[in-house]
Amino acid sequence: MEFLQQLEAIIQDRKNNPSDKSYTTSLFNKGINKVAQKVGEEAVELVIEAKDDNADLFLGEAADLMYHYLVLLVAKGHTLNEVIAVLQERHGK
């Protein structure tokens, strides 16, 4: 979990301090529709890999989805902790 929070902080930094060499910056520059589209594409790719037995490809797509999901959260002005709070509330904690 700590690494995801570090990654989220890096993504937030890319939003606040754009770099021409950063893929994350390029996503933010393309706008929220493109970021959301990338999340959808990665989700579909994960589902496709889930149907096969290649753990490396499946985990790679899972990582791609998680990264793009974090970019979407940051783009929308939300945090992973907010999502965790919703899950905890739903779980009854």
C-alpha positions as CSV (number, residue, x, y, z in Angstrom):
1,M,0.0,0.0,0.0
2,E,2.8,2.4,0.8
3,F,4.2,2.1,-2.8
4,L,0.8,2.9,-4.3
5,Q,0.7,6.1,-2.1
6,Q,4.2,7.0,-3.3
7,L,3.2,6.4,-6.9
8,E,0.1,8.5,-6.4
9,A,2.3,11.3,-5.0
10,I,4.6,11.1,-8.1
11,I,1.5,11.3,-10.4
12,Q,0.2,14.3,-8.4
13,D,3.7,15.9,-8.8
14,R,3.5,15.4,-12.6
15,K,0.2,17.1,-12.6
16,N,1.5,20.0,-10.6
17,N,5.0,20.2,-12.2
18,P,4.6,19.0,-15.8
19,S,7.6,17.6,-17.7
20,D,7.7,17.3,-21.5
21,K,9.4,13.9,-21.1
22,S,6.8,12.4,-18.8
23,Y,4.1,10.0,-20.1
24,T,2.0,11.0,-17.1
25,T,2.2,14.6,-18.1
26,S,1.2,13.7,-21.6
27,L,-1.9,12.0,-20.3
28,F,-2.9,15.0,-18.3
29,N,-2.3,17.3,-21.3
30,K,-4.7,15.2,-23.4
31,G,-7.5,15.8,-20.9
32,I,-9.9,13.8,-18.7
33,N,-11.6,12.0,-21.6
34,K,-8.3,10.5,-22.8
35,V,-7.4,9.5,-19.3
36,A,-10.8,7.8,-18.8
37,Q,-10.4,6.1,-22.2
38,K,-7.0,4.7,-21.2
39,V,-8.6,3.2,-18.0
40,G,-11.2,1.6,-20.1
41,E,-8.7,0.2,-22.6
42,E,-6.5,-1.2,-19.8
43,A,-9.6,-2.8,-18.1
44,V,-10.5,-4.5,-21.3
45,E,-6.9,-5.7,-21.8
46,L,-6.9,-7.1,-18.2
47,V,-10.2,-9.0,-18.9
48,I,-8.7,-10.5,-22.0
49,E,-5.6,-11.6,-20.2
50,A,-7.7,-13.1,-17.4
51,K,-9.1,-15.6,-19.8
52,D,-5.6,-17.0,-20.5
53,D,-3.1,-18.7,-18.2
54,N,-0.2,-16.3,-18.7
55,A,0.5,-14.8,-15.2
56,D,3.1,-12.3,-16.5
57,L,0.8,-10.8,-19.1
58,F,-2.1,-10.7,-16.6
59,L,-0.1,-9.0,-13.9
60,G,1.4,-6.6,-16.4
61,E,-2.1,-5.5,-17.5
62,A,-3.2,-5.3,-13.9
63,A,-0.3,-3.0,-13.2
64,D,-1.2,-0.9,-16.3
65,L,-4.8,-0.6,-15.1
66,M,-3.8,0.4,-11.6
67,Y,-1.4,3.1,-12.9
68,H,-4.0,4.6,-15.2
69,Y,-6.7,4.4,-12.5
70,L,-4.4,6.4,-10.2
71,V,-3.9,8.9,-13.0
72,L,-7.7,9.2,-13.3
73,L,-8.2,9.7,-9.6
74,V,-5.6,12.5,-9.6
75,A,-7.1,14.1,-12.7
76,K,-10.5,14.1,-11.0
77,G,-9.0,15.6,-7.8
78,H,-9.5,12.5,-5.7
79,T,-7.2,10.2,-3.8
80,L,-6.7,6.6,-3.2
81,N,-7.4,7.1,0.5
82,E,-10.9,8.5,-0.4
83,V,-11.6,5.3,-2.3
84,I,-10.3,3.2,0.6
85,A,-12.6,5.2,2.9
86,V,-15.6,4.3,0.8
87,L,-14.6,0.6,0.8
88,Q,-14.2,0.6,4.5
89,E,-17.6,2.3,5.0
90,R,-19.2,-0.4,2.8
91,H,-17.4,-3.1,4.8
92,G,-18.8,-1.6,8.0
93,K,-15.6,-0.3,9.5
